[in-house]
Amino acid sequence: MLGHVNLDHFAPQVKGGSVDRKGLEWAHKFMTRFLIRATYGDMTDDEQRHVMHPKRRVGVGHLGVHGLLAKQGVRYSEAPYGYGFRNLLNDLCDTVREYAFELRVPEPAKVTTVAPTGSIAKLPGVSEGTHPIYARHFVRRIRFSMRDPAQAATVQDCMIQGFLVEKDVYDQSGKSMVVAFPTKEKLVAEVEAMGYDAAIVESADEIDLNAMLAFQAMYQTYADNAVSYTVNFPEGKYSVDEAAAIIKSWLPDLKGAIPMPDGRRLRTSGSPRRSSTRTT
């Protein structure tokens, strides 16, 4: 059972403000209770019940991490090397474990984790999991079905407004269109409104590979399950040997890492890549 706490929600609301630590503690207790109770739900599969009941494995994770840091004026690349955020993670981990024990049920085998939360994070509009933002400005491409009159009308309106509209190369029927929306990262707008320089919100291509893996290693001290972490970095920034040496040096401290040089995307043979365009 996995659940996620939106750290961005508890970030300072004004420049120089404080993190809502009491709120964070309550949210972690509530999520722990919710997940453990879920393990007692009805299960129709005997094999699943046999695996779940003895272990009660749960995973309290995070999303909106970059937002919590940036709204304190902390650069993502600096967080692993300071004590403030690291100590907060340790306190939150203790909160989850201690509360799980206080519930007077067998303590779960595992209680903390970090899932990708790519889709879930888009609902509140915060950064995914523990990842940094991909870019401060980018092109968001959205697919619309021309079979749906409402979606077709939206595409027509976008064309009138001057947005780039293209046929979806992955839909052989020709009934889907893709609209490209120039986008400013929401977190950038929020920190600027607080009075910070937009540069405080580092994008993935600005963060050294060592700093990225140091961030994951820091989070591995919070998570007793795996940490889902995709390490995006510009294609050609490191040679294969350089990247391999850096990654190898961090492997003893990591449990799951996915290096992802830009431009490495799965695609249909003969079809052009369709990925976000990054500008900073």
Buried (B, 14 or more C-beta within 10 A) or exposed (E): BBBBBBBBBBBBEEEEEEBBEEEBBBBBBBBBBEBBEBBEEEBEEEEEEEEBEEEBBBBBBBBBBBBBBBBBBBBBBBBBEEEEBBEBBEBBBEBBBEBBEEBEEEBBEBBBBBBBBEEBBEEEEBBBBBBBBBBBBBBEBEEBBBEEEEBBEBBEEBEEEEEEBEEBBEBEEEBBBBBBEEBEBBBBEBBBEBEBEBEBBBBBBBBEBBBBBBBBBBBBBBBBBBBBBBBBBEEEEBEEEEBEEBBEEBEEBBBEBEBBBBEEEEEEEEEEEBBEEBEB
